[in-house]
């Protein structure tokens, strides 16, 4: 992937680690970081998807097929990245899964699987990366959460609860690490054009219904009148990991076209 030609202070020459990197928002974050001059360790369970992302990076992406719900595996990958690529200066946990269903219909397995990736996986990545950042006294961590973490959604309780856990975890970590010069922030997308979003659509009018709102589900729609592209979210991440955001930490930036009305 060719560089965009501009330099982002704090990103150019840095080593970044991104999870959920094989597609959707994660892949868009990887692409944006590469354009800004970073070398990226890309983590996902989808090895084939990772290879596609790496192939278009011009040698700037190293793929690691790993389940972020396995904390020992995450620790091993972080060790390998630090040893083979360099000290990690940027960490962006994006990996997430969605198993729609009411609370009454959610199984123990659904709940556990959702939290394993969306909350425990974020914990494992943030813990392992921040442990190595602290002695160096620098670093930027951005968790990709969801606007569902702050607004109740029907049929999405496990997802929303897991994203709320990841959001507060990241903000607490930001407080703990502020004295070490490490910034921790959250980017919370709303409806974004990804395969996960399309799981929620029952017909070809799914996008229109999301934009217009679904009163029977207590959703008000998207004031800006469009569903986000993954690149919209990636740009917010790029800003927060760059030195342009050097005095921003413990914040939660909603990238949802106004859908939550900042509730």
Protein Blocks (a to p, Z undefined) as FASTA:
>chain_A
ZZehiacehkgopacddehklgcjllmmmmmmmmnopacddddfblmlmmmmmmmnnopa
ccddddfklmklmmmmmmmmmmmnopcfbdcdfbdcddeddfklpcfklmmmmmmmmmmm
mmmmmmmmmmmmmmnopacddddddfklmoccehilmmmmmmmmmmmmmmmmmmmmmmno
pacddddddddddfklmmmpcbfklmmmmmnopfknopgbjfkopacdfklmmmmmmmmm
mmklmmgghiacddehhmnnoZZ
